[in-house]
Amino acid sequence: MVIKIDRLTKWYGNKLGCQDICLSVLPGEVFGFLGHNGAGKSTLVKMLVGLIFPTSGQAEILGRPLGDTEVKKRVGFLPETFRFQDWLTGYQLLNFQASLYKMPGSTRRNRIEEVLKLVRLSGHEHYKIRTYSKGMQQRLGLAAALLPDPDLLILDEPTSAMDPLGRKEVRDIILKLKDDGKTIFLNSHLLSEVEVVCDHVALIKRGRIIASGSINELKEGNIEVEMKIGNFNKVVQQALKDTGIPVWWEKDRVLATVGDREQIPFLAETVIRNGGSLYQLNTLDNSLENLFLSLMQEGGEQN
């Protein structure tokens, strides 16, 4: 295993960061870690890279326990929020980062040129970072993470500041790195991108894992149902909650996730029996986004 996590927990005083996280990441795969802002994604990543220490539990990276200094040389990390010395040029920043990795001068220049080409910043490396767009700064951060040619690359929201073209470029980079045998742990809330690049995913809600597996497994095991309901009052809402089926609604539009098609007529019967009028019922394309919405917003409130 490249990453093996066993009941990893972090408390900030009496505030929960994440609890009882258990995950395994295989060599050469792209693993997506999904959740809302504040769900605990960055807390887990910071523990993995040694920025904070767990309250309890344990984990291994590349076969070594957390905090192993030799392993850190084999890990690249792009944090969600970062700020470089913007008076430096892009090349000067990468040269400084390479010195922190104690990269020999004989190979440093070639490696910097390689990562600049990979993130499509060649030709911009001698401009001051303060002149870079947000997307260019994000790609420079990715270049810095790639400098040591890491076996494991940990990316925390790597496309958050990018336009659609920039996001596609990062997707292409991730897929190329995967083809090269690298392992990538990806924090993101951009579900359409995760669905394209990830082999396995885990969903975290309020600090706890609520679902994990391959994308196909998660999608095949859940059917998304959309209903439009008249007289959608509190009685109908409570009855739907009491079914135990994950539901979320906005006004009169209801989304539900069922594990079996036999539950669909049960949903319809529940609405009608409790005084609702069922105007429309259909199954949606089985996408990761629909699954995410129904699991994360279970029992949502009327707007």
C-alpha positions as CSV (number, residue, x, y, z in Angstrom):
1,M,0.0,0.0,0.0
2,V,1.2,3.5,-0.7
3,I,-1.1,4.9,2.0
4,K,-2.6,2.9,4.8
5,I,-4.7,4.7,7.4
6,D,-6.2,3.0,10.5
7,R,-8.7,4.9,12.7
8,L,-6.9,8.2,12.3
9,T,-8.5,11.0,14.4
10,K,-7.8,14.6,15.0
11,W,-9.5,16.9,17.6
12,Y,-8.8,20.6,17.9
13,G,-9.6,21.0,21.5
14,N,-13.3,20.1,21.6
15,K,-13.8,20.6,17.8
16,L,-13.6,17.5,15.6
17,G,-11.3,17.6,12.6
18,C,-11.8,14.0,11.5
19,Q,-12.5,10.7,13.3
20,D,-11.8,7.1,12.7
21,I,-10.5,7.5,9.2
22,C,-9.7,4.1,7.6
23,L,-8.3,4.2,4.0
24,S,-6.0,2.3,1.7
25,V,-4.5,3.7,-1.5
26,L,-2.9,1.3,-4.0
27,P,0.3,2.0,-6.0
28,G,-0.3,3.7,-9.3
29,E,-3.9,4.8,-8.7
30,V,-5.6,8.2,-8.4
31,F,-7.6,8.3,-5.2
32,G,-10.2,11.0,-4.8
33,F,-11.1,12.3,-1.3
34,L,-14.4,14.2,-1.5
35,G,-16.4,16.4,0.8
36,H,-17.8,19.9,1.5
37,N,-15.5,22.6,2.7
38,G,-14.9,22.0,6.4
39,A,-15.7,18.3,6.2
40,G,-12.2,17.2,7.3
41,K,-10.4,16.7,3.9
42,S,-7.5,19.2,4.6
43,T,-7.2,18.0,8.2
44,L,-6.4,14.5,6.9
45,V,-3.9,15.7,4.3
46,K,-2.1,17.9,6.9
47,M,-1.7,14.8,9.1
48,L,-0.3,12.8,6.2
49,V,2.3,15.3,5.3
50,G,3.3,16.1,8.9
51,L,1.9,19.6,9.3
52,I,-0.2,18.5,12.2
53,F,-0.2,15.5,14.5
54,P,-3.1,13.0,15.0
55,T,-4.9,12.8,18.3
56,S,-5.1,9.0,17.9
57,G,-4.9,6.2,15.3
58,Q,-2.0,5.5,12.9
59,A,-1.0,5.6,9.3
60,E,1.8,4.6,7.0
61,I,3.0,6.2,3.8
62,L,5.1,4.2,1.4
63,G,5.5,1.6,4.1
64,R,6.8,3.9,6.7
65,P,5.0,5.6,9.7
66,L,3.9,9.2,9.6
67,G,6.7,11.7,10.2
68,D,9.5,9.5,8.6
69,T,11.9,12.1,7.1
70,E,13.2,9.8,4.4
71,V,9.7,9.2,3.1
72,K,9.1,12.9,2.8
73,K,11.7,13.0,0.1
74,R,9.4,10.8,-2.0
75,V,6.2,12.8,-1.5
76,G,5.1,15.9,-3.4
77,F,2.5,18.2,-1.8
78,L,0.4,21.0,-3.2
79,P,-1.6,22.7,-0.4
80,E,-5.0,24.2,-1.0
81,T,-3.8,27.7,0.0
82,F,-0.3,28.8,-0.4
83,R,1.6,32.0,-1.0
84,F,5.0,32.2,-2.7
85,Q,7.6,35.0,-2.4
86,D,6.1,37.0,-5.2
87,W,9.2,39.1,-5.7
88,L,11.0,36.0,-7.1
89,T,10.7,34.8,-10.6
90,G,9.1,31.4,-11.2
91,Y,12.5,29.9,-12.0
92,Q,14.1,31.4,-8.8
93,L,11.2,29.9,-6.7
94,L,11.7,26.5,-8.2
95,N,15.5,26.7,-7.8
96,F,15.0,27.6,-4.1
97,Q,12.5,24.7,-3.7
98,A,15.0,22.3,-5.3
99,S,17.7,23.4,-2.9
100,L,15.4,22.5,0.0
101,Y,15.2,19.0,-1.5
102,K,19.1,19.1,-1.6
103,M,18.9,18.4,-5.3
104,P,22.4,18.4,-6.9
105,G,23.1,21.4,-9.1
106,S,24.1,19.1,-12.0
107,T,20.5,17.8,-12.2
108,R,18.6,20.8,-10.9
109,R,18.4,22.8,-14.1
110,N,17.2,19.9,-16.2
111,R,14.5,18.9,-13.6
112,I,13.3,22.5,-13.4
113,E,13.0,22.7,-17.1
114,E,11.1,19.3,-17.2
115,V,8.5,20.4,-14.6
116,L,8.0,23.8,-16.3
117,K,7.3,22.1,-19.5
118,L,5.0,19.6,-17.9
119,V,2.8,22.4,-16.3
120,R,3.0,24.5,-19.4
121,L,4.9,27.4,-17.8
122,S,7.9,27.3,-20.2
123,G,8.6,30.9,-21.4
124,H,7.1,32.4,-18.2
125,E,9.7,31.3,-15.7
126,H,11.7,34.5,-15.7
127,Y,8.8,36.7,-14.9
128,K,8.0,37.8,-11.4
129,I,5.5,35.6,-9.6
130,R,3.4,38.8,-8.8
131,T,2.7,39.1,-12.5
132,Y,1.2,35.5,-12.7
133,S,-2.5,34.9,-12.8
134,K,-4.0,32.7,-10.1
135,G,-4.1,29.8,-12.5
136,M,-0.4,30.3,-13.4
137,Q,0.5,30.4,-9.6
138,Q,-1.4,27.2,-9.1
139,R,0.5,25.5,-11.9
140,L,3.8,26.8,-10.4
141,G,2.8,25.2,-7.1
142,L,2.2,22.0,-8.9
143,A,5.6,22.3,-10.6
144,A,7.2,22.7,-7.1
145,A,5.4,19.6,-5.8
146,L,6.7,17.6,-8.8
147,L,10.4,18.7,-8.4
148,P,11.6,15.6,-6.5
149,D,9.9,13.3,-9.0
150,P,7.8,11.9,-6.1
151,D,6.3,8.4,-5.9
152,L,3.3,9.9,-4.2
153,L,1.7,13.3,-5.1
154,I,-0.8,14.8,-2.6
155,L,-3.0,17.5,-4.2
156,D,-5.3,19.6,-2.1
157,E,-7.9,21.3,-4.4
158,P,-5.3,21.7,-7.3
159,T,-7.7,23.4,-9.7
160,S,-9.6,25.7,-7.4
161,A,-8.2,28.9,-9.0
162,M,-8.3,27.7,-12.6
163,D,-10.6,28.3,-15.5
164,P,-12.0,25.4,-17.5
165,L,-9.0,25.2,-19.8
166,G,-6.6,25.2,-16.8
167,R,-8.6,22.5,-15.1
168,K,-8.4,20.3,-18.2
169,E,-4.6,20.9,-18.4
170,V,-4.3,19.7,-14.8
171,R,-6.5,16.7,-15.5
172,D,-4.2,15.8,-18.4
173,I,-1.1,16.1,-16.1
174,I,-2.7,13.9,-13.5
175,L,-3.5,11.2,-16.1
176,K,0.1,11.4,-17.5
177,L,1.6,11.0,-14.0
178,K,-0.7,8.0,-13.5
179,D,0.6,6.5,-16.8
180,D,4.1,7.0,-15.5
181,G,3.3,4.9,-12.4
182,K,2.8,7.7,-9.9
183,T,0.2,7.5,-7.1
184,I,-2.0,10.6,-6.6
185,F,-4.1,11.5,-3.6
186,L,-6.6,14.2,-4.7
187,N,-8.7,16.4,-2.5
188,S,-11.4,18.1,-4.5
189,H,-15.0,19.2,-4.6
190,L,-15.1,19.3,-8.4
191,L,-16.9,16.1,-8.9
192,S,-17.0,16.0,-12.7
193,E,-13.2,16.1,-12.7
194,V,-12.8,13.5,-10.0
195,E,-15.1,11.2,-12.0
196,V,-12.8,11.5,-15.0
197,V,-9.4,10.9,-13.3
198,C,-10.0,8.8,-10.1
199,D,-9.9,5.1,-9.7
200,H,-11.3,5.0,-6.2
201,V,-13.0,7.6,-4.0
202,A,-14.0,8.2,-0.4
203,L,-16.7,10.6,0.7
204,I,-16.2,12.4,4.1
205,K,-19.0,14.2,5.9
206,R,-18.6,16.0,9.3
207,G,-15.2,14.3,9.8
208,R,-16.3,10.7,9.1
209,I,-16.1,8.5,6.0
210,I,-19.7,7.8,4.8
211,A,-18.9,5.9,1.5
212,S,-15.8,4.5,-0.3
213,G,-15.0,2.3,-3.2
214,S,-14.4,2.4,-6.9
215,I,-16.5,5.0,-8.8
216,N,-18.3,2.2,-10.7
217,E,-19.1,0.3,-7.5
218,L,-20.5,3.4,-5.8
219,K,-22.6,4.3,-8.9
220,E,-23.9,0.8,-9.5
221,G,-24.9,0.3,-5.9
222,N,-27.0,3.5,-5.9
223,I,-29.9,4.6,-8.1
224,E,-30.7,8.3,-8.2
225,V,-34.5,9.2,-8.2
226,E,-35.9,12.6,-8.9
227,M,-39.5,13.5,-7.9
228,K,-41.6,16.6,-8.2
229,I,-44.2,16.7,-5.4
230,G,-47.2,18.9,-4.8
231,N,-48.4,19.6,-1.3
232,F,-44.9,18.9,-0.1
233,N,-45.5,19.7,3.5
234,K,-43.8,18.7,6.7
235,V,-45.8,15.5,7.0
236,V,-44.5,14.3,3.7
237,Q,-41.0,15.4,4.4
238,Q,-40.9,13.5,7.7
239,A,-42.4,10.4,6.1
240,L,-39.7,10.4,3.5
241,K,-37.0,10.8,6.2
242,D,-38.5,7.9,8.1
243,T,-38.1,5.6,5.2
244,G,-34.3,5.5,5.9
245,I,-33.6,6.3,2.3
246,P,-31.2,9.3,1.8
247,V,-33.3,12.2,0.5
248,W,-32.7,15.9,-0.2
249,W,-35.1,18.5,-1.4
250,E,-35.3,22.0,-2.7
251,K,-38.8,23.5,-2.8
252,D,-40.9,20.7,-4.5
253,R,-38.0,18.9,-6.1
254,V,-36.8,15.8,-4.2
255,L,-33.7,13.7,-4.9
256,A,-33.4,10.3,-3.3
257,T,-30.7,7.5,-3.5
258,V,-32.0,4.0,-3.5
259,G,-30.0,0.8,-3.5
260,D,-32.7,-1.3,-5.2
261,R,-35.2,-0.5,-7.8
262,E,-37.9,-2.1,-5.7
263,Q,-37.6,0.9,-3.3
264,I,-38.8,3.3,-6.1
265,P,-42.5,2.4,-5.9
266,F,-42.2,2.5,-2.1
267,L,-41.1,6.1,-2.3
268,A,-44.0,6.9,-4.5
269,E,-46.4,5.2,-2.2
270,T,-45.0,7.1,0.8
271,V,-45.6,10.4,-0.9
272,I,-49.2,9.7,-1.9
273,R,-50.1,7.9,1.4
274,N,-49.1,11.0,3.4
275,G,-51.1,13.5,1.3
276,G,-48.5,14.5,-1.3
277,S,-49.2,14.7,-5.0
278,L,-46.6,13.0,-7.2
279,Y,-46.4,15.0,-10.4
280,Q,-43.2,13.5,-11.7
281,L,-40.8,10.6,-11.0
282,N,-37.8,9.6,-13.0
283,T,-34.3,8.1,-12.5
284,L,-31.3,10.3,-13.2
285,D,-28.1,9.5,-15.0
286,N,-26.1,7.6,-12.4
287,S,-23.3,10.2,-11.9
288,L,-20.9,10.8,-9.0
289,E,-22.4,14.3,-8.6
290,N,-25.9,13.0,-8.0
291,L,-24.6,10.4,-5.5
292,F,-22.6,13.1,-3.7
293,L,-25.6,15.5,-3.5
294,S,-27.9,12.9,-2.1
295,L,-25.4,11.5,0.5
296,M,-24.1,14.9,1.6
297,Q,-27.4,16.7,1.8
298,E,-29.5,13.9,3.3
299,G,-32.5,15.4,5.0
300,G,-31.9,18.8,3.5
301,E,-34.3,21.6,4.5
302,Q,-36.8,23.4,2.3
303,N,-35.7,26.6,0.8
